[in-house]
Amino acid sequence: MENEKVRTEVFINSLEKENTPFLDELEKTAKADNVPVIRKEVQSLLKVVLEMKKPKRLLEIGTAVGFSAILMAEYGPKDMEIVTIENYDKRIRRAEKNIALSGYGDRIKLIRGDAAEVLPTLEGSFDLVFMDAAKGQYIRFFPEAKRLLSDGGILISDNCLGGGDILESRFVVERRDRTIHRRMRDYLLAVKNDDSLVSAVLSAGDGITVSVKRG
Ligand SMILES: C[S@@+](CC[C@H](N)C(=O)[O-])C[C@H]1O[C@@H](n2cnc3c(N)ncnc32)[C@H](O)[C@@H]1O
């Protein structure tokens, strides 16, 4: 079963077209430095959603070194504003440099700080919210993510199935991972059972949720 999933993923990835040379180089460098970036399947999903939704404002939680923010600027509408939040100094410096080099400095606004503190300070609404930060915090970010979503807005959260760990009983999961395991299960239940959203949990990549806020 696990082998089947890996083969499917390899096959799907073999169908992918390259991104721009700048993004391909940034992805390669990030991976070489062990900086997490969204997987190919997630990149494709975001491109599809950007094309369907054509968001005017987009919020990302978890910039890392800017790869996904730059990818969304590249494949989203020309007049889209992206606000992205990151709390790890070393990555913030690299993200700022990458965003400047990408030429999208006028569209991407990077906010330094813990998303739990930054989110309540944000005003206005966002047509797309992409959550890609510490998995154990998603349940904490959820009320603010909902508040900030416009009617008909889309919430996507990445890494929700933790490579399949979430399926396991909490007793099989290592003791140190149990809190994240419980919080992620709570998050998935909260997303699926929230009447203000229509949500799907997909097994693509490391597990993704896609929700639309009812109008
Ligand atoms: C998976 S990486 C993001 C990858 C990025 N979206 C990409 O694909 O290029 C998650 C990032 O979220 C940041 N992060 C984790 N918890 C955070 C928090 N509470 N507030 C802000 N950033 C956070 C981490 O430092 C890390 O760089």
The ligand as an SDF file (V2000), in Angstrom:
LIG
                    3D

 27 29  0  0  0  0  0  0  0  0999 V2000
    6.5410   24.0210    5.7080 C   0  0  0  0  0  0  0  0  0  0  0  0
    7.3930   25.5200    5.9690 S   0  0  0  0  0  0  0  0  0  0  0  0
    6.6690   26.6000    4.7950 C   0  0  0  0  0  0  0  0  0  0  0  0
    7.0720   26.3120    3.3950 C   0  0  0  0  0  0  0  0  0  0  0  0
    6.6410   27.3920    2.4100 C   0  0  0  0  0  0  0  0  0  0  0  0
    5.2090   27.6190    2.4690 N   0  0  0  0  0  0  0  0  0  0  0  0
    7.0160   26.9880    1.0020 C   0  0  0  0  0  0  0  0  0  0  0  0
    6.4210   26.0380    0.4730 O   0  0  0  0  0  0  0  0  0  0  0  0
    7.9280   27.6080    0.4420 O   0  0  0  0  0  0  0  0  0  0  0  0
    6.6810   26.0900    7.4500 C   0  0  0  0  0  0  0  0  0  0  0  0
    7.2270   27.4240    7.9480 C   0  0  0  0  0  0  0  0  0  0  0  0
    6.3260   27.9320    8.9300 O   0  0  0  0  0  0  0  0  0  0  0  0
    7.0980   28.6190    9.9070 C   0  0  0  0  0  0  0  0  0  0  0  0
    6.2870   28.6750   11.1250 N   0  0  0  0  0  0  0  0  0  0  0  0
    6.0060   27.6500   11.9740 C   0  0  0  0  0  0  0  0  0  0  0  0
    5.2190   28.0670   12.9680 N   0  0  0  0  0  0  0  0  0  0  0  0
    4.9900   29.3970   12.7470 C   0  0  0  0  0  0  0  0  0  0  0  0
    4.2650   30.4030   13.4560 C   0  0  0  0  0  0  0  0  0  0  0  0
    3.6030   30.1090   14.5930 N   0  0  0  0  0  0  0  0  0  0  0  0
    4.2410   31.6450   12.9480 N   0  0  0  0  0  0  0  0  0  0  0  0
    4.9220   31.9620   11.8100 C   0  0  0  0  0  0  0  0  0  0  0  0
    5.6330   31.0380   11.1030 N   0  0  0  0  0  0  0  0  0  0  0  0
    5.6680   29.7860   11.5710 C   0  0  0  0  0  0  0  0  0  0  0  0
    8.3620   27.7690   10.0340 C   0  0  0  0  0  0  0  0  0  0  0  0
    9.4300   28.5230   10.5890 O   0  0  0  0  0  0  0  0  0  0  0  0
    8.5930   27.3240    8.5960 C   0  0  0  0  0  0  0  0  0  0  0  0
    9.5330   28.1440    7.9370 O   0  0  0  0  0  0  0  0  0  0  0  0
  1  2  1  0
  2  3  1  0
  2 10  1  0
  3  4  1  0
  4  5  1  0
  5  6  1  0
  5  7  1  0
  7  8  2  0
  7  9  1  0
 10 11  1  0
 11 12  1  0
 11 26  1  0
 12 13  1  0
 13 14  1  0
 13 24  1  0
 14 15  1  0
 14 23  1  0
 15 16  2  0
 16 17  1  0
 17 18  1  0
 17 23  2  0
 18 19  1  0
 18 20  2  0
 20 21  1  0
 21 22  2  0
 22 23  1  0
 24 25  1  0
 24 26  1  0
 26 27  1  0
M  CHG  2   2   1   9  -1
M  END
$$$$
